[in-house]
Every structure is written in C-alpha cells, then in structure tokens.
Amino acid sequence: MGWSHHRVSIYDAVDQGLVDRINKISGRRDLPAQFIHRLRSECLDEEQWQQEYCCQPSDENSAFITWEMITSCETPNCLKPFSYLKEVDDADEAANDGSSTFYSRSHRPHFYVGVDVARKHDLTVIDVGEKIGDIVWDRIRIELRDKKFSEIEEELFRILRLSSIRRCCIDATGIGMQLAERAKDRFGWKVEPIHFTAILKEELAFSLRSAFEDRRLRIDPDPKLRDDLRGVKKLVTSAGNIRFLGEPESAPR
C-alpha cells in the first residue's frame, strides 16, 4: 500500500541519546532515569503516560467527553476576530437607539464570557460564546501565557465594555480573585465571580457533556482543545463521591 509503520517510545528516544541532546541545549544535567521520572510525574495518570510517551492508544471509553461528541460540534471558521464583536455590538447599539433595524428587539445578540486565570505554567483563557437560538457558538478565544495581571485585565475589560455582553463568569477560586473583584466593581451585574466546589464542578461537567451530546455547541476544529476536552476523566472515590480530573497542574499547556 506504500506506507510503513514506525514506533518510537520515550524509552527508545532516551536510548538513542535524547537526554544528552536536551541537556546540551538546556544546560540541565538530567540522567536518563531522572528525565523519565520527571516526565512521568507530570502525567495525570497511567493512561496519559502510556498514550503520550509510550505510543499506546487511549481507550475511548475512559473519556468523559468522547471524540465523536467533540467532532460532531466542530465547525470551521467558528472563531472570529475581536472586530466581529465590535461590529455586532455597534449594530445592536444602533437598533437600541432606533437608527437601525439590523436587529429586532426580540433578536438581540447575546454574548457570554468565561475566564480562567493563570500565570506561569497554564494559560489564562478568555472565551466568548454567542448564543443564537439554543446553540452557543465559540466566537473569541484569547490565550495569554505569563502575562501581567494588568495586561489580562486590559484584554478582559475591552470585551466587558461591549453592551451586548450579557454575563461574564470568572474563576475566583485562586489567583483570579482580584481580577474577579475588580471586574465586578467596574461592570457590576455583568460579572459573576465563581468559587469552584466539588458539587459545582460536577454540575458544570455534566452540563457541558449534555451540550456536546445534544450538539448545542459549535467550536472551532482545534487539536489542542480537542485533547483538553478528551483529557477530562470522571473518577468515583471509595466514598462514592465523583471527582473530575483534567491535566495536571505541573504540565505546561
């Protein structure tokens, strides 16, 4: 058929001198065993280690949100530039003051914002969804790595200034607390600080899966987003409680 199969696991790569090459470039002095131990400690579980580093395909049945659910909601060119939000917002303002009939009063745009704040390892993500009928379209996804809080705030506030933003939820559990407080003080009812609990995480996780199952979401085809969604696992503890696991905090995204 004109093709051939090649398999190189992390153990194969280390045997072929990968650690020596990385040490030479990075200035580290890792021994092969130390290098493998560090990589393994950054993995969420044995399945992730086997899939990402040992060339063993994952079991689709273990994913809380399956590949089929995700790909059925993918739509090319779903994401838009910030100018799209501004154009829609301007049209909404014109309809509101009566100078335009682009939007009727019963069909005004509805945008919703979600914010997860991080600094060093993970990304700060600001995501904007547009609700059209009962479908939410993922319109804006701003990813910020290692940015100052002032820069994160600036990116968020330019979105919150738009009159068509109906609600913004900000993770205020950890380092997002200050951003959530400042946004709440500035924009009032638009902003809702979210303090995550096990019960809330369970509610959000099942609501998200239900939205994928019913195809009430439209997302851009993005391999990284797809992997993140498939990385969510549901675990039942010995006490019968449900926990949801995602990527480990030590793994850069």
N, C-alpha and C positions, 0 to 999 in steps of 0.2 A: 504493500500500500504506500510505500515511500516515506515511512516515518519510523522513528526508533525511540525507545524509552530510556531515559537517563534518570537515575535517582542519586541524589547527594544529600545525605542527612547531615546534621550538625556534627555528628561524630566523624563522618567521612571528611568533612571540611577541616575539622581540627587536626585529624591525622595528616592532611595534606598541607598543613602549615598556616591555617587561618589565623591562629592566635599570634604567631610570630609576626605576621604582616600587620595585624591590628596594633600590636604593641609598638612596632616600629613607627607607625603613623601617629598614634595617640600618645606615645610616651609612657604607657602603662607597662607594668611588669607582671601581668597575669600569667599564671601557669595554666596549662590546658584544663586541669581539673577545676581550678578556681573559676575560669571563664565559663565552663559549662554549668557549674553550680550557680553562678550569678544569673545566667540566662534562665535557668530553671526556676529560681526563686522569684523571678519577675512574672512567671506564668500564673494564671488564675488557678488552674487545676491540671491534672494529668492529661486530660483530653486536649487542652490547649498546647501543652508541651509536645504531645505526640503529633498533633496536626501541624503546628508552626515550625517545629525543628526536626522532627523525626520522619517526615513525609508519610504520615499515616492519616488518611482522610477521616474527617469527623463523622459522627453518627448524627444524621439529620434529626432523628427522633429526640435528641437531647436538647435541641434548640427550642427556646420558649416561643420565638417568632421564627417561623420556618422560611427557607429560601423562596418557596412558592408564594407565601403571603407577601413577602417583600417585593419580589419581581413583578407580581400582579399589580402593584401600586406604582411602579416606576413609569415616569413619563418624561421623555426627552424635552429639554428646554423648559422645564418646570421652574427652575430658579431664574430670577430676574435681577437686574441691577437696581441700585437704590433709586435711580431716576424713575423707575416704574412706580414705586410707592409714591413718589412726589407727584407724578402726573395724575395718578388716581386720586390722590388727596386734593390736588388743585381742582379737579373736576367735581369732586364731592363738595368742596367749598363753594364753587360756582352754583351748583344745584341748590345749596342751602340758602344762598342769598337771592336766588331767583334769576340769576343772569345766565343760567344754562339749564337745559333739561337733559343733560347727558345721563344723569341718574335720577330715577324717580324716587320719591321719598320711601317707597317700600322696597327699593333695591339698592340701598346704600352699601358701599364697600365695608367689610368687616375684617380688620387685621388683628391678629393675636401674636404676642411676643413671649418667647421663653428665653431665660438667661441662666447659664451655668458658668460660674466664675472660677477661674484657676490662674496660677501664675507660672510655676516653674516646670512641672512635668506635663500636666494635661493642658488642653486648650480651653480658653474662655470662648464660649459659643453663644452668639445671639442669633436666634432663629425667629423668622416672621412667617406666619401662616395666614393665608387669605381664605376665608370661608365663603364659598359660593354654593348656595343651596345647603345640602348636607355633606358637601365634600370640602375638605381642607387641603389647599394647595400650598406646598412648601415654596415660598417665594424668595426669601432672603436668608442666607446662612453666612454669618460673619464669624470667621475663626481667627482668634487672636492668641498668639503664643508669647509668653514672657513680656507682656505689655504693662506699663504703669497703670495704676488704678485710674488715674486722671484720663488716660487715653481710652480705657474701657468705658469710662463714664461718658466721654465725648461721643463715642460711637453709639452708645445706647440712647443718649439724650436727643440726638438728632432724629432718631426714629420716634421717640415718645412725643416729640413736638408736633407730629402729624395728627391732625384732628380725627383721622379715620382709624387710629389705633383704639381698639375697644378694651383691651386688657393686656397687662404685662405681668407675668409671674417670674419672680427672681428667687433663686435658691439662696435663702438667708441662713442656712444651717451653719455654715463655716465662714470663710473669708468673704463671702458675698453679702454678709450682714450690713456692712457700711454702705455698699452700693445700693442695696435694697432700701435702707433708711433714707438716703439722700434722694433717691428716685421717688420715694413715697412722699417726702416733704415737698418736692418740686412739682410732681404731677398728680398728687392726690389719688382720686378714685381709680385712675388708670392702672396703678401699680399695686400688686399683691405680693408681699414677701411670703415665701413658702418655707416652712420648717419641716423637714422630712422626718417622718416616723415610719416604723415598720408597716403600720396599717395604711398610711398614705402611699408608701411605695407599692404595696400590694394592689391598692385601688388603681393607681396610675398604670402599673404594668398590665393589669388585665384590661383596662380601658384601651390602652394602646394596641394590645393584641386584637381586641374586638374590632378596633377601627381598621386594622390591616385585614382581618378576616372578611369584613363587610365591604372592603375597598372604599372606605370613606376618607382615604388619604391619597395624595399624589405627591411623590417625591422624585427628585432627580436621580437618574442612574449613577450611583457613586459607589465604587468598590469599597472604600473606607467606611462609609456609612452603613453599607450592607454588612460588612464584617462586624461593626459595632453592634448592630441590631441582632445579628445571629449570635453574638457573644453573650447575650443575656441568658442566664440559666436560672431555673427555679429549683430550689432545694427545700426539702422538708426536714426540719430538725427532729431530733429524738423526742422533743416535747410536742411535736405536731405542729409547730409554727412554720410558716412559709417565709423563706428568705430568697431575695433575688440578687444574683451576683453578676457583675459586669467585668470590665477589665480591671486588673489590679492597679492600685494607686502608684506603684513603683514603676509601672511600664509606661514609657513615653508614648503619646499618641500624636 
